[in-house]
């Protein structure tokens, strides 16, 4: 790949599909119609298998260390 790309981030779209705010078929149709120069990043847990199947890159993150284990509460504007 070379050239200039635009990026669209659909933050927490996977969890939105999990809660049935929209369906994976709608998202897949959108991805099929996107311009070639647009990169789409979809975040969130519970990615549907159909989306994983067509994705170019899938990453799973897991917690190694987090300060909430020491009792730090969620902070407004950060985690809450």
Secondary structure, 3 states (H helix, E strand, C coil): CCCCCEEEEECCHHHHHHCCCCCHHHHHHHHHHCCCCEEEEECCCCCCHHHHHHCCCCCCCCCCCCHHHHCCCCCCCCCC
